[in-house]
Amino acid sequence: MINFDEELKKFHPSLEVEDAERAIHQHDLSDMADVIVGILKDERQQSDDE
């Protein structure tokens, strides 16, 4: 049977994961909702200009 307490003591996060976390937190990344909202705003502005 797996002893979870012992396994947690052995755990060391991957350096790649830490690098990815650092890169994500340092950049303002847009998610799909932000992209869609931006597209909709552009479409509304173009239709208002016509």
LINKA-V672037 format. One record per pair of residues at least 12 apart in sequence whose C-alpha atoms are under 10 Angstrom apart, sorted by the first residue. I is the first residue (numbers start at 0). J is the second residue. Records with the same first field share a line. If there is no record, write none. Layout:
I = J + J
//
This chain:
none
//
